[in-house]
């Protein structure tokens, strides 16, 4: 897997910032967002494919930077926390950082539930 730095500058940030964020989170196997519009994406997708998918969401006045990087970085006043891509049908672990929406169905109880009593 490769790690990419993805950064963008939107001329109209309120227009589609959340749509771009959703697309970035879906690009690779995992992602991190150390700054407002700076992301790390780790996966098997190429920089060309990333650019193709993200450029569809950008206006002509917006900027985009995609660069393959090493796994080390110096940071000040920020931190790096990796998240796995959310995918349907994956096993959700209790100690993991993935939350599935809607929640997976609750397991069947070990003992059958007793029927309600009828009032006479």
N, C-alpha and C positions, 0 to 999 in steps of 0.2 A: 504494500500500500504506500501511497505517496501523501505528503502533507502539503497543502497549498495555503497561502495567505490570500485572502479575498478581502478587498477593501473597495468601497464605493463612495462617491460624493454625489448627492442628489440635488439638483437645482431647486426642486420642489419636494422637500423631504416628507411632507405629510401626504403626498399623493399616493405612493405605493410602497412605502417603507416596509410595511408588514408583509406584503406580498413577496417582496424581494427576500426578506428574512425567512419566510416559509420555503422559498425555492432553495436558498442556501442550505438550510437545514436538511433538505432532501437530496443534496448533491452527492454526499459520501456516506461512509459507514458511521462516522462520528464527527462532531463539530464543537467548536468553542468560540466564544465571543468575548474577547478581552476588552474591547472598546466599542463604542456606539455603532460604528459602521466598519469595524474590522473583525474579520472572522478567520479562524483556522478550520479547514475542512480536510479530513483524512479519508481517503478512499481509493478506488480503482479507476475513477473517472478521469479523463484527461483535461488539461487546461482548456483545450479547444472546445470540448463538450461543455465545460462550465461556462465559458464565454458565450457560446451559442444560446444556452438556456437562460442566462442572466441578461444578455443584451436585448432579448425580446421584451424585457420589462423596463428598459431604460429609455429616457428621452434623449434627444440629440445633445442637450446641454449637460447630461449626467456623465460622470466619470467612473471607470471601473478598472481595478488592478487585480490581476490574478498571477501569482508567482509561486512556483514550487520552492519549498523551503526545507531547511533542516529541522530537526525536532527540538532545537534549543533556541531560546530567545531571552533577552533582557527586558524586564518590565519594571515600571515604576508606578506606584499608586493604582495598580490593577492586579488581577490574578487570572489564572488560566484554569478553567474547569471544563473538562470534556464531558459531552453528552452523547449517547448513542442515538442514531436515527430512529425515530418512532416508526415501527412497521406493524401492520396487522398480523396477528397470528404468532408473534414471538412469545417466548416464555417470559413472563414478568416475574422477577425475583423480588422478594420482600426487601432486600438490602440494595436493590438497584435504583437508578435514578430515572427510570422510564415509567411514565404514567400513561396507561392506555385509556382513551375515551372513545366510546363509553366503556365503563369498567367491565372486565370479564365476568361472566356469570359466577355466582357463588357456588361452591361445591355442594353436592347433595349431602344432606345431613346423614349421620351414621344410623340414626334411628328414625323411622317414619314419624311425621308429625301426626298427633292425635287429632281426630275431627272435633269440631266445635260441638258442644252439648246443645240440644234443642230445648227451648223453653216450652213448657206445656201449659 
